[in-house]
Amino acid sequence: MPGVLNTVLIEGSFEELADEFAAYLDQLKKNQGDESSNIQSEVAALQGNGKQDDVLKKLVGGAEILNTAPEKGTFDVSISEFIPAYSHLLHLVRQSENENMFLARICQHLSKPITSSPSNGPGLALSVLSTIFNILDPDDDIRYNILLTILAVVRQSSNFENLEPQLKNLDKWIVEWELDDEQQRKLFLTITDVASTAGEDETAYQYLIRALRTVSSDAVSNPEATSLSLRALKSALTHQSHFDFQDLTALDSVQALRRSNPIYFELLEIFSTEGLDEFNDFKDEHDGWLEEQEFDVQALNRKMRLLTLTSMAASASQTRQLPYSEISARLKIPSEEVEVWVIDVIRAGLVEGKLSQLNQMFLIHRSTYRVFGEREWREVASRLDLWRTSLVGVLNVVRQAKEERMREVETELNGSGAKA
């Protein structure tokens, strides 16, 4: 994985090391039945004419054989020879003024399956790719392409947990490489695909949102933006622990769905601000549409019930309690299931509170507003006025007690003086 800077140290002149590597490639090819391989002789002829880059073209092109070299004894050839061989080749490539051209070709080799070691192959490829990434200058923009290759290998190997810690450097890399919006979008979408393959749905969603933020205002309705917006919308609605949709509705490309895909946008608005009744009306009006779009209707029903209960808790800010009967009626569930749904909404982190079985009440300690608009600001203002009134009352009581105590002290002092 990308990390601290590495240095490749190999002794010998370019000519000696090139000849040695060419001989090694010939041996690998001949071991696999290619008796006609003669890279060493071809390299020797080119070195005699001082054609260093032509030599490298031969060596880098022939290096693809490393992916299919046979295993050695009880150890994979990739473990005993693969990494040292690529370190050897990288040392040679680094001496060229056109190293980026050769590094791009090496990345192509490493992105392909290493058939000599199916189990260890992805890890070995990542090791070499990380070395390439780390020996380059931080602002070298070819690191962008190398990172894309690393992501492709990680996706093949489902090794996302080792890459994820490095993503904290992503914003810094974007600045260092001076990536434009299109390059950033490609990078974010690649990370989205890798995370999705690894089952990291929340991470995948967050990078999909970042990709959408790179869409320019004049491109919000183009096919790519529309496709990505629908993908993000579906992901947000179907993710079992995602309940806040304001990140979606704030995007211009998602707002553009109001015209291009009005049914999708209507569904998003319902999940953003409405409740179970409105969702049921939507299903009746667009009968079968959710199934046609391959939504998990049961999962959507569950999420909408949790969101409806969240809204109910937020609306009960004055009494701070909800009767079981009201919850049962609004969620359209049997009364004996009320406690299960309350526990689920607490587990989801949407509401805090406790159940009073004796009084058949849900006692609310904290609730979450699904949206925060004018009505919510009015409620905040009302609460502040109430608290201010309460504090004024407390201050008056304190002031009166203080004045009374001062009078008592004064009376006591006067009494003492009179006796004296």
C-alpha positions as CSV (number, residue, x, y, z in Angstrom):
1,M,0.0,0.0,0.0
2,P,1.1,3.6,-0.5
3,G,3.1,4.7,2.6
4,V,6.5,6.1,3.5
5,L,9.0,6.8,0.7
6,N,11.1,3.8,-0.3
7,T,14.5,3.6,-2.0
8,V,15.6,0.8,-4.4
9,L,19.3,0.1,-4.0
10,I,21.0,-2.3,-6.5
11,E,24.7,-2.4,-7.3
12,G,26.0,-2.5,-10.8
13,S,26.2,-0.5,-14.1
14,F,23.2,-0.2,-16.3
15,E,24.8,-2.4,-18.9
16,E,25.6,-5.2,-16.5
17,L,22.2,-5.2,-14.8
18,A,20.3,-5.0,-18.1
19,D,22.3,-8.0,-19.4
20,E,21.6,-9.9,-16.2
21,F,17.9,-9.2,-16.4
22,A,17.7,-10.1,-20.1
23,A,19.3,-13.4,-19.4
24,Y,16.9,-14.1,-16.5
25,L,13.9,-13.4,-18.8
26,D,15.3,-15.7,-21.5
27,Q,15.7,-18.5,-18.9
28,L,12.1,-18.0,-17.8
29,K,10.8,-18.1,-21.3
30,K,12.8,-21.2,-22.2
31,N,11.6,-23.0,-19.1
32,Q,8.1,-22.5,-20.5
33,G,9.0,-23.9,-23.8
34,D,9.9,-20.8,-25.8
35,E,13.3,-21.8,-27.0
36,S,13.4,-19.0,-29.5
37,S,13.7,-16.3,-26.8
38,N,16.9,-14.3,-27.4
39,I,16.3,-11.1,-25.4
40,Q,19.9,-11.1,-24.1
41,S,21.4,-10.9,-27.6
42,E,19.0,-8.3,-28.7
43,V,19.7,-6.2,-25.6
44,A,23.5,-6.6,-26.1
45,A,23.1,-5.3,-29.7
46,L,21.1,-2.3,-28.6
47,Q,23.5,-1.5,-25.8
48,G,26.4,-1.4,-28.3
49,N,24.6,1.4,-30.1
50,G,23.8,3.3,-26.8
51,K,20.1,2.9,-27.2
52,Q,19.1,2.8,-23.5
53,D,15.4,3.4,-24.0
54,D,15.2,0.7,-26.6
55,V,16.9,-1.7,-24.2
56,L,14.3,-0.8,-21.6
57,K,11.5,-1.4,-24.1
58,K,12.8,-4.9,-24.6
59,L,13.1,-5.6,-20.9
60,V,9.8,-4.1,-19.8
61,G,8.0,-5.8,-22.6
62,G,9.5,-9.1,-21.7
63,A,8.8,-8.7,-18.0
64,E,5.2,-9.9,-18.5
65,I,6.6,-13.4,-18.3
66,L,7.1,-12.8,-14.5
67,N,3.3,-13.2,-14.1
68,T,3.5,-16.8,-15.4
69,A,6.8,-18.0,-14.1
70,P,6.5,-21.4,-12.4
71,E,6.7,-22.0,-8.7
72,K,10.1,-23.0,-7.2
73,G,10.0,-25.9,-4.8
74,T,7.8,-25.2,-1.7
75,F,7.9,-21.5,-2.3
76,D,6.2,-19.5,-5.0
77,V,8.6,-18.1,-7.5
78,S,6.8,-14.8,-6.9
79,I,7.8,-14.8,-3.3
80,S,11.5,-15.7,-3.9
81,E,12.0,-14.0,-7.3
82,F,9.0,-11.8,-8.3
83,I,9.6,-8.8,-6.1
84,P,13.5,-8.8,-6.5
85,A,13.1,-9.1,-10.2
86,Y,10.8,-6.1,-10.4
87,S,13.1,-4.2,-8.0
88,H,15.9,-4.9,-10.5
89,L,13.8,-3.7,-13.4
90,L,12.6,-0.6,-11.5
91,H,16.3,0.3,-10.9
92,L,16.9,0.2,-14.6
93,V,13.8,2.2,-15.5
94,R,14.6,4.9,-13.0
95,Q,17.7,5.8,-15.0
96,S,15.7,6.8,-18.1
97,E,14.4,10.3,-18.8
98,N,11.2,8.6,-20.0
99,E,10.6,6.5,-16.9
100,N,6.9,7.3,-16.8
101,M,6.4,5.6,-20.1
102,F,7.9,2.4,-18.8
103,L,6.3,2.6,-15.4
104,A,2.9,2.8,-17.2
105,R,3.7,-0.5,-19.0
106,I,4.9,-2.2,-15.8
107,C,1.6,-1.2,-14.2
108,Q,-0.3,-2.9,-17.0
109,H,1.7,-6.1,-16.3
110,L,0.9,-5.9,-12.5
111,S,-2.8,-5.3,-13.1
112,K,-3.1,-8.7,-14.8
113,P,-3.5,-12.0,-12.8
114,I,-0.2,-13.5,-11.5
115,T,-1.0,-17.1,-12.5
116,S,2.3,-18.4,-11.0
117,S,0.8,-17.7,-7.5
118,P,-3.0,-17.4,-7.5
119,S,-3.1,-17.1,-3.7
120,N,-0.3,-14.6,-3.2
121,G,-0.4,-12.9,-6.6
122,P,-2.5,-9.8,-5.6
123,G,-0.4,-9.2,-2.5
124,L,2.8,-9.4,-4.5
125,A,1.5,-7.1,-7.2
126,L,0.5,-4.6,-4.5
127,S,3.9,-4.8,-3.0
128,V,5.6,-3.8,-6.2
129,L,3.0,-1.2,-7.0
130,S,3.5,0.4,-3.6
131,T,7.2,0.5,-4.1
132,I,6.7,2.3,-7.4
133,F,4.2,4.7,-5.8
134,N,6.5,5.5,-2.9
135,I,9.8,6.0,-4.8
136,L,8.3,8.7,-7.0
137,D,8.2,12.4,-5.9
138,P,5.0,13.3,-4.0
139,D,3.9,15.7,-6.8
140,D,4.6,13.3,-9.7
141,D,1.2,13.0,-11.4
142,I,1.9,9.5,-12.6
143,R,1.2,8.5,-9.0
144,Y,-2.4,9.0,-9.9
145,N,-2.3,6.3,-12.6
146,I,-0.4,4.0,-10.2
147,L,-3.0,4.5,-7.5
148,L,-5.7,3.6,-10.0
149,T,-3.8,0.4,-10.7
150,I,-3.5,-0.3,-7.0
151,L,-7.2,0.1,-6.6
152,A,-7.9,-2.3,-9.5
153,V,-5.7,-5.0,-7.9
154,V,-7.3,-4.3,-4.5
155,R,-10.7,-4.8,-6.1
156,Q,-9.6,-8.2,-7.5
157,S,-8.2,-9.4,-4.2
158,S,-10.9,-8.0,-1.8
159,N,-8.1,-6.5,0.2
160,F,-9.8,-3.1,0.9
161,E,-9.1,-3.1,4.7
162,N,-5.4,-2.6,4.0
163,L,-6.0,0.3,1.6
164,E,-8.6,2.1,3.6
165,P,-6.2,3.7,6.1
166,Q,-4.3,5.3,3.2
167,L,-7.3,7.1,1.9
168,K,-6.9,9.7,4.6
169,N,-4.1,11.0,2.3
170,L,-6.4,11.3,-0.7
171,D,-7.2,15.0,-0.4
172,K,-3.5,15.8,-0.1
173,W,-2.7,13.8,-3.2
174,I,-5.4,15.4,-5.2
175,V,-3.8,18.8,-4.5
176,E,-0.3,17.6,-5.1
177,W,-1.2,16.0,-8.5
178,E,-3.4,19.0,-9.5
179,L,-6.2,16.7,-10.6
180,D,-9.1,18.2,-12.5
181,D,-12.8,17.5,-11.9
182,E,-12.9,14.6,-14.4
183,Q,-9.8,12.9,-12.9
184,Q,-11.1,13.3,-9.4
185,R,-14.5,11.8,-10.4
186,K,-12.7,8.8,-12.0
187,L,-10.7,8.3,-8.8
188,F,-13.7,8.6,-6.5
189,L,-15.8,6.2,-8.6
190,T,-13.0,3.7,-8.7
191,I,-12.8,3.8,-4.9
192,T,-16.6,3.5,-4.8
193,D,-16.4,0.3,-6.9
194,V,-13.6,-1.1,-4.8
195,A,-15.4,-0.4,-1.5
196,S,-18.7,-1.8,-2.9
197,T,-17.0,-5.0,-4.0
198,A,-15.6,-5.3,-0.4
199,G,-19.0,-4.9,1.1
200,E,-18.1,-1.4,2.5
201,D,-21.4,0.2,1.4
202,E,-21.2,3.3,3.5
203,T,-17.7,4.1,2.3
204,A,-18.8,3.4,-1.3
205,Y,-21.7,5.8,-0.9
206,Q,-19.6,8.6,0.6
207,Y,-17.1,8.4,-2.4
208,L,-20.0,8.3,-4.8
209,I,-21.3,11.5,-3.3
210,R,-17.8,13.0,-3.7
211,A,-17.9,12.0,-7.3
212,L,-21.2,13.8,-7.9
213,R,-19.8,16.9,-6.3
214,T,-17.3,17.2,-9.1
215,V,-20.0,17.5,-11.7
216,S,-20.1,21.0,-13.1
217,S,-23.3,23.0,-13.1
218,D,-23.7,22.9,-16.8
219,A,-23.4,19.0,-16.8
220,V,-25.9,18.1,-14.1
221,S,-28.4,16.7,-16.6
222,N,-26.0,14.8,-18.9
223,P,-26.3,11.0,-19.0
224,E,-23.4,10.3,-16.7
225,A,-24.6,12.7,-14.0
226,T,-28.1,11.3,-14.2
227,S,-26.8,7.7,-14.0
228,L,-24.6,8.5,-11.0
229,S,-27.4,10.4,-9.3
230,L,-29.8,7.5,-9.6
231,R,-27.1,5.2,-8.3
232,A,-26.5,7.4,-5.3
233,L,-30.3,7.7,-4.7
234,K,-30.8,3.9,-4.8
235,S,-27.8,3.4,-2.5
236,A,-29.0,5.9,0.1
237,L,-32.6,4.5,0.1
238,T,-31.5,0.8,0.3
239,H,-28.6,1.2,2.8
240,Q,-30.0,-0.1,6.1
241,S,-28.3,2.4,8.3
242,H,-28.5,5.5,6.1
243,F,-31.3,7.9,7.2
244,D,-30.1,11.4,6.3
245,F,-30.7,12.4,2.7
246,Q,-29.7,16.0,2.9
247,D,-26.4,15.3,1.3
248,L,-28.3,14.0,-1.7
249,T,-30.9,16.7,-2.0
250,A,-28.2,19.4,-1.8
251,L,-26.6,18.1,-5.1
252,D,-27.6,19.9,-8.3
253,S,-27.4,16.7,-10.3
254,V,-29.9,15.1,-7.9
255,Q,-32.2,18.1,-8.1
256,A,-32.1,17.7,-11.9
257,L,-33.9,14.4,-11.4
258,R,-37.0,16.4,-10.6
259,R,-37.3,16.9,-14.4
260,S,-35.6,13.8,-15.9
261,N,-36.8,11.2,-13.4
262,P,-39.7,12.7,-11.4
263,I,-40.9,9.4,-9.8
264,Y,-37.4,8.8,-8.4
265,F,-37.3,12.3,-7.1
266,E,-40.7,12.0,-5.6
267,L,-39.6,8.9,-3.7
268,L,-36.5,10.7,-2.4
269,E,-38.6,13.6,-1.1
270,I,-40.9,11.2,0.7
271,F,-38.0,9.5,2.5
272,S,-36.5,12.9,3.2
273,T,-39.5,14.6,4.8
274,E,-42.7,12.5,4.8
275,G,-44.0,9.4,6.6
276,L,-45.4,6.0,6.1
277,D,-48.9,7.2,4.9
278,E,-47.3,9.2,2.1
279,F,-45.1,6.2,1.2
280,N,-48.1,3.9,1.0
281,D,-49.9,6.5,-1.2
282,F,-46.8,6.5,-3.4
283,K,-46.9,2.7,-3.8
284,D,-50.6,2.8,-4.6
285,E,-50.1,5.5,-7.2
286,H,-47.1,3.8,-8.8
287,D,-48.1,0.2,-8.4
288,G,-45.3,-2.3,-9.2
289,W,-42.8,0.5,-10.0
290,L,-40.5,-0.2,-7.0
291,E,-40.3,-3.9,-8.0
292,E,-39.6,-2.9,-11.6
293,Q,-36.7,-0.8,-10.4
294,E,-35.4,-3.7,-8.3
295,F,-35.9,-2.1,-5.0
296,D,-36.2,-4.2,-1.9
297,V,-39.7,-3.1,-0.9
298,Q,-39.6,-4.9,2.5
299,A,-36.4,-3.0,3.4
300,L,-37.9,0.3,2.3
301,N,-41.0,-0.3,4.4
302,R,-38.8,-1.0,7.4
303,K,-36.8,2.2,6.9
304,M,-39.9,4.3,6.4
305,R,-41.4,3.0,9.7
306,L,-38.2,3.9,11.5
307,L,-38.2,7.4,9.9
308,T,-41.8,7.9,10.7
309,L,-41.2,7.0,14.4
310,T,-38.3,9.4,14.4
311,S,-40.5,12.2,13.1
312,M,-43.1,11.3,15.8
313,A,-40.5,11.6,18.5
314,A,-39.2,14.9,17.2
315,S,-42.8,16.3,17.1
316,A,-43.4,15.2,20.7
317,S,-40.8,17.7,22.0
318,Q,-43.2,19.3,24.5
319,T,-44.6,16.2,26.2
320,R,-41.4,14.1,25.6
321,Q,-43.5,10.9,25.4
322,L,-45.4,8.8,22.9
323,P,-48.3,6.5,23.8
324,Y,-47.9,2.9,22.5
325,S,-51.4,3.3,20.9
326,E,-50.2,6.3,18.8
327,I,-47.1,4.5,17.6
328,S,-49.1,1.4,16.7
329,A,-51.6,3.5,14.7
330,R,-49.0,5.6,12.8
331,L,-46.7,2.6,12.0
332,K,-49.7,0.4,11.2
333,I,-48.3,-2.4,13.4
334,P,-49.9,-4.6,16.1
335,S,-49.6,-3.2,19.6
336,E,-47.4,-6.1,20.7
337,E,-44.7,-5.1,18.1
338,V,-44.4,-1.5,19.3
339,E,-41.6,-2.2,21.7
340,V,-39.6,-4.0,19.0
341,W,-39.8,-1.0,16.7
342,V,-38.9,1.4,19.5
343,I,-35.8,-0.7,20.3
344,D,-34.9,-0.7,16.6
345,V,-35.1,3.1,16.2
346,I,-33.0,3.5,19.4
347,R,-30.4,1.1,18.0
348,A,-30.3,3.1,14.7
349,G,-29.2,6.1,16.7
350,L,-32.2,8.2,15.6
351,V,-33.9,8.5,19.1
352,E,-32.8,8.1,22.7
353,G,-35.3,7.1,25.4
354,K,-36.8,4.3,27.4
355,L,-39.9,2.2,27.5
356,S,-42.5,2.4,30.2
357,Q,-44.4,-0.8,30.0
358,L,-46.5,0.1,33.0
359,N,-47.8,3.3,31.4
360,Q,-47.6,2.0,27.8
361,M,-45.4,5.0,27.0
362,F,-42.2,5.7,25.1
363,L,-40.3,8.3,27.1
364,I,-38.1,10.4,24.8
365,H,-34.7,11.7,26.0
366,R,-33.4,12.9,22.6
367,S,-34.8,12.9,19.1
368,T,-33.4,13.6,15.6
369,Y,-34.9,16.0,13.2
370,R,-35.0,14.5,9.7
371,V,-34.9,18.0,8.2
372,F,-34.2,21.3,9.8
373,G,-36.2,24.1,8.2
374,E,-38.3,27.1,9.1
375,R,-40.7,25.1,11.4
376,E,-37.8,23.6,13.3
377,W,-36.2,27.0,13.8
378,R,-39.5,28.3,15.1
379,E,-39.5,25.4,17.6
380,V,-35.9,26.2,18.7
381,A,-36.9,29.8,19.2
382,S,-39.9,28.8,21.2
383,R,-37.7,26.5,23.4
384,L,-35.2,29.3,23.9
385,D,-38.0,31.7,24.9
386,L,-39.3,29.1,27.4
387,W,-35.8,28.6,28.8
388,R,-35.2,32.3,29.0
389,T,-38.5,32.8,30.9
390,S,-37.5,29.9,33.3
391,L,-34.1,31.5,33.9
392,V,-35.7,34.9,34.6
393,G,-37.9,33.2,37.1
394,V,-34.9,31.5,38.7
395,L,-33.0,34.7,38.8
396,N,-35.9,36.5,40.5
397,V,-36.1,33.8,43.1
398,V,-32.4,34.0,43.7
399,R,-32.5,37.8,43.9
400,Q,-35.4,37.8,46.4
401,A,-33.7,35.2,48.5
402,K,-30.5,37.3,48.5
403,E,-32.4,40.5,49.4
404,E,-34.2,38.7,52.2
405,R,-31.0,37.3,53.6
406,M,-29.4,40.7,53.5
407,R,-32.3,42.1,55.5
408,E,-32.0,39.4,58.0
409,V,-28.3,40.0,58.4
410,E,-28.9,43.8,58.7
411,T,-31.6,43.1,61.4
412,E,-29.2,40.9,63.3
413,L,-26.4,43.5,63.1
414,N,-28.8,46.2,64.3
415,G,-29.9,44.0,67.2
416,S,-26.4,43.3,68.2
417,G,-25.6,47.1,68.2
418,A,-28.6,48.0,70.3
419,K,-27.5,45.4,73.0
420,A,-24.0,46.8,73.0
